Amino acid sequence: MEFKNLKLSDSRVVTITDPTTGLNSDMTVELYGFHSDHFKKIGAEIYEANPEAKFDDSMSIELISKSVKTWANVTLDGKSIKPTLDNIKKFCIDYPWFKDQLEKEASRYKDFFN
């Protein structure tokens, strides 16, 4: 096996599934993987801001929210929602299944290969 040919992309586009049906939605999210320098930098910044803190849900939300590069087809009450950090955090808090999907997808190394 030639390792030189096994390069990981930093980010990828994932399709969000409907948590009630398991079917793909039209919503897509481009996010950085756990292996990326971007993700590692965010983790280091969170730790440096409070090195004594235990990793908790608020830190998890911060980390995964800052790992979203962009999104498409996200609506609420019929209105398109822009991928701002505040909006991403709000969706991760209000819709925990969304956060869970993002974390799962960010950890799937095999799906980040070019």
C-alpha positions in Angstrom: 0.0 0.0 0.0 1.4 3.4 -1.0 0.8 5.9 1.8 1.6 8.8 -0.5 -1.6 8.2 -2.3 -3.7 8.2 0.9 -4.1 11.9 1.6 -7.0 13.3 3.5 -9.0 16.4 2.6 -9.4 18.9 5.4 -13.1 19.3 4.7 -16.0 17.6 2.9 -19.6 18.1 2.1 -22.1 15.8 3.9 -25.8 15.4 3.4 -27.9 15.6 6.6 -30.4 12.9 7.1 -33.9 13.3 8.4 -33.8 11.9 12.0 -37.3 10.6 11.8 -37.0 8.7 8.5 -33.2 8.2 8.1 -33.5 9.4 4.5 -31.2 12.1 3.0 -32.5 15.6 3.1 -31.6 18.4 0.7 -29.5 20.0 3.5 -25.8 19.8 3.1 -23.0 20.9 5.4 -19.3 21.4 4.5 -17.3 20.7 7.6 -13.7 20.1 8.7 -12.7 16.7 9.9 -11.4 15.9 13.3 -8.0 15.2 11.7 -7.7 18.7 10.1 -5.4 21.5 11.2 -8.4 23.7 11.4 -10.2 21.4 13.9 -7.0 20.9 16.0 -6.5 24.7 16.1 -10.1 25.3 17.4 -9.6 22.6 20.0 -6.4 24.2 21.2 -8.0 27.6 21.4 -10.9 26.3 23.5 -8.4 24.5 25.8 -6.1 27.5 26.1 -9.1 29.8 27.0 -9.8 27.6 30.0 -7.2 24.8 30.6 -8.7 23.8 34.0 -12.2 23.1 32.5 -13.5 19.7 31.9 -14.7 19.0 28.3 -18.5 19.4 28.4 -21.4 19.9 26.0 -20.9 23.6 25.6 -17.3 23.0 24.5 -18.5 20.3 22.2 -21.0 22.7 20.6 -18.3 25.4 20.3 -15.9 22.9 18.6 -18.3 21.4 16.1 -20.0 24.7 15.3 -16.6 26.2 14.4 -15.9 23.2 12.3 -18.7 24.0 9.9 -17.3 25.7 6.8 -20.7 26.4 5.2 -24.1 24.9 4.6 -26.9 24.9 2.1 -30.7 24.4 2.1 -31.1 25.2 5.8 -34.5 26.6 6.5 -36.6 27.4 9.6 -40.2 28.5 9.4 -39.8 28.8 5.6 -36.9 31.1 5.8 -33.4 30.4 4.6 -30.8 30.5 7.5 -27.3 31.8 6.9 -24.4 29.8 8.2 -23.2 32.2 10.9 -21.5 30.9 14.0 -24.5 32.0 16.1 -26.9 30.2 13.9 -24.9 27.0 13.7 -24.6 27.0 17.5 -28.3 27.6 17.9 -29.1 24.6 15.6 -26.6 22.4 17.5 -28.3 23.4 20.8 -31.9 23.3 19.6 -31.6 20.2 17.5 -29.1 17.8 19.2 -29.6 15.2 16.5 -28.0 17.8 14.1 -24.9 18.2 16.3 -24.7 14.4 16.6 -24.7 14.0 12.8 -22.0 16.6 12.4 -19.7 15.0 15.0 -20.2 11.5 13.5 -19.4 12.8 10.0 -16.4 14.8 11.1 -14.9 11.6 12.6 -15.3 9.4 9.5 -11.7 9.5 8.3 -12.5 7.1 5.4 -14.8 9.7 3.8 -12.2 12.4 3.7 -9.9 10.6 1.3 -9.4 12.4 -2.0 
